[in-house]
Amino acid sequence: MSSNTPAQNPVEQDEEMLKRVLLHPSSLLRAPQFLGMKALDREAFTKKIPTVAAYIKDKRDIQKVRKAAGPVFLLDPLDRTIVDPKRLYGDEGKQTYILPLLPSVKIDDESTMPADLAQLVKENKVELVSKEGTLTYVDFGSEEILKSILPRDRYDGIHHGFTLTGHIAHLNLHGEYANFKNAIAQVIMDKNPTVETVVSKIEDVGSHSEFRTFPMEILAGKLDTQVSLRSSGCSYDFDFAKVYWNSRLENEHDRIANLCSKGDAVCDVMAGVGPFAIPAAKYNRALVWANDLNKDSYESMVQNIQKNKVTNLVYPFNTDGREFIRLCSKALLRDGGKTINFDPNPPNAPRDPAINTKLKPIETYTIPKVFKRFIMNLPASAVEFLDAFIGLYAGLESLFQDPSKSAATPGEAEKFPLPIIHVYTFNRHNIKDIEEAAKEICQTVSGYLDYPMRVERTENLRDQYVQSMQVKSKENNAKKATFSGEAESALAAPKPEESFSEGSMSVGYVRAVAPVKSMYCVEFRLPWEVAFRTPSKELTEMEKKLEQMKNIWLRSDEKTQWPGKPKQ
Ligand SMILES: C[S@@+](CC[C@H](N)C(=O)[O-])C[C@H]1O[C@@H](n2cnc3c(N)ncnc32)[C@H](O)[C@@H]1O
């Protein structure tokens, strides 16, 4: 198009250009295809591509040329930035000012380029030259490389996805993708600067390890599984090879922590290294009794409690979850009413208000006699621990709010509500079949409680939480609404409504774990009949042991400050 060409209607002109852009081969910048490449050959990704190079004669014209050549630039595969000429043309790209254009630009055909560019060519401000460019492994993103070598993924990355835990990328490979583990590990190391180690589990988590750890194979990078990371606004240190951690549960940890309120007593039965307990204490000032049977988890949890300065709010234990439910509940009945102090100031801050104007007052909490909620995140088997709630408060009916009475009945408001239980479980049905999942889960839960429960609602917890955070961050201006923001904003966050009629449960979808395995959180208030049922049968050996232990606790020195010493 020369300056003599009759002026075109601008809309038509834009459409013309659009057509031409659309005609350009989109595969130009795609990585070459090596479906089935199991040993990564980086060299093989070197690819020659035809381009047109625009040589700009005077660097003062750079902006003019950029503006004029807009629609015919060679953009990266995501159509965002111009492909770097230094990479495309090697040394020449470094020395001269060149911009790469699409090969659909024909040097001797003005109609293939924007009119303004043709004009600059005419004015000798820019010279167009057909030129071969070179793309290498470095130019392609990890998705692009993986797509080029892996069999087609039918499950949205679930077959070859990885989770990041500190510096460790943990591959979760299923089926035929396992054969590509080394190549995938190399690509992940190459393309993610923060990844220093890539591991893969050898066996299915849960079916082989009661602690939900897994024998792992280090596929690439340094042999170091000691991790430091931040999650839910808290810091954690642990050995990834010895304890359970899943970064994909951060939203769920936040959700539960956010349900807790100041001074609530919370019992985290399978606490791991503390990702529910620590944020609930740090940001919502819950008093958390946190237990894990795995000694390594317990030890990391103790460190993490100190690290996050919630020592007076989270009390770590190392025992079996079933025993813990019963012993802790009894101990709380005995020791509730005592007070604990929490100093929210940094340890080294001056305590003299005349010197430290930011000094916060010491917070005092009265330990409740009853847990507000129990958290049981051991999806492979936590429902089996539910029988520990049968008869938990037998004989203590007068302490509790009776669900058959109205809240206005005199004296009811001063009593304790029965605890809410959040128990995690797996089910073969995913979110699409949540009603089916709920039916099956309800049956199982009813079995372990020996009480007919019913499903009151099903929920997509994952989506709900993400949406609520989006709404909050809009309202509260980004950071403030999340745990990574200020503690005060989390404290002030409105708590979701938790209403459970007697014997009803909600079944919430948390996440897909594998193509036919999803994680759910079942939530319900402990039914009255279950809590106060008098065991009719003879005590089992385990129950006898519990009774004995209970007596030891009850005899223990009253002066021992509760929260008592962690049970070793
Ligand atoms: C899925 S992990 C959850 C850990 C933590 N709550 C989280 O969200 O990351 C389950 C935890 O249960 C612990 N565990 C396994 N059996 C247990 C038992 N009988 N009693 C208490 N904890 C147990 C494991 O050691 C593991 O840390």
The ligand as an SDF file (V2000), in Angstrom:
LIG
                    3D

 27 29  0  0  0  0  0  0  0  0999 V2000
   -3.7260  -36.0290   55.8230 C   0  0  0  0  0  0  0  0  0  0  0  0
   -2.6210  -35.6900   57.0990 S   0  0  0  0  0  0  0  0  0  0  0  0
   -3.2750  -34.1300   57.6280 C   0  0  0  0  0  0  0  0  0  0  0  0
   -2.3240  -33.3150   58.3950 C   0  0  0  0  0  0  0  0  0  0  0  0
   -2.7790  -31.8780   58.6230 C   0  0  0  0  0  0  0  0  0  0  0  0
   -4.0060  -31.8010   59.3570 N   0  0  0  0  0  0  0  0  0  0  0  0
   -2.9070  -31.1520   57.2860 C   0  0  0  0  0  0  0  0  0  0  0  0
   -3.9880  -30.7140   56.9240 O   0  0  0  0  0  0  0  0  0  0  0  0
   -1.8960  -31.0120   56.6050 O   0  0  0  0  0  0  0  0  0  0  0  0
   -3.1150  -36.8380   58.3430 C   0  0  0  0  0  0  0  0  0  0  0  0
   -2.2690  -36.8000   59.5900 C   0  0  0  0  0  0  0  0  0  0  0  0
   -2.8020  -37.7760   60.4780 O   0  0  0  0  0  0  0  0  0  0  0  0
   -1.7330  -38.3270   61.2210 C   0  0  0  0  0  0  0  0  0  0  0  0
   -2.2030  -39.6020   61.7720 N   0  0  0  0  0  0  0  0  0  0  0  0
   -2.2740  -40.8120   61.1890 C   0  0  0  0  0  0  0  0  0  0  0  0
   -2.8260  -41.7110   62.0270 N   0  0  0  0  0  0  0  0  0  0  0  0
   -3.1290  -41.0480   63.1610 C   0  0  0  0  0  0  0  0  0  0  0  0
   -3.7390  -41.4330   64.3780 C   0  0  0  0  0  0  0  0  0  0  0  0
   -4.1250  -42.6810   64.5980 N   0  0  0  0  0  0  0  0  0  0  0  0
   -3.9070  -40.4990   65.3220 N   0  0  0  0  0  0  0  0  0  0  0  0
   -3.5140  -39.2200   65.1080 C   0  0  0  0  0  0  0  0  0  0  0  0
   -2.9140  -38.7920   63.9800 N   0  0  0  0  0  0  0  0  0  0  0  0
   -2.7440  -39.7090   63.0110 C   0  0  0  0  0  0  0  0  0  0  0  0
   -0.6220  -38.4480   60.2020 C   0  0  0  0  0  0  0  0  0  0  0  0
    0.6110  -38.5150   60.8200 O   0  0  0  0  0  0  0  0  0  0  0  0
   -0.8170  -37.1670   59.3820 C   0  0  0  0  0  0  0  0  0  0  0  0
   -0.0180  -36.1270   59.8390 O   0  0  0  0  0  0  0  0  0  0  0  0
  1  2  1  0
  2  3  1  0
  2 10  1  0
  3  4  1  0
  4  5  1  0
  5  6  1  0
  5  7  1  0
  7  8  2  0
  7  9  1  0
 10 11  1  0
 11 12  1  0
 11 26  1  0
 12 13  1  0
 13 14  1  0
 13 24  1  0
 14 15  1  0
 14 23  1  0
 15 16  2  0
 16 17  1  0
 17 18  1  0
 17 23  2  0
 18 19  1  0
 18 20  2  0
 20 21  1  0
 21 22  2  0
 22 23  1  0
 24 25  1  0
 24 26  1  0
 26 27  1  0
M  CHG  2   2   1   9  -1
M  END
$$$$
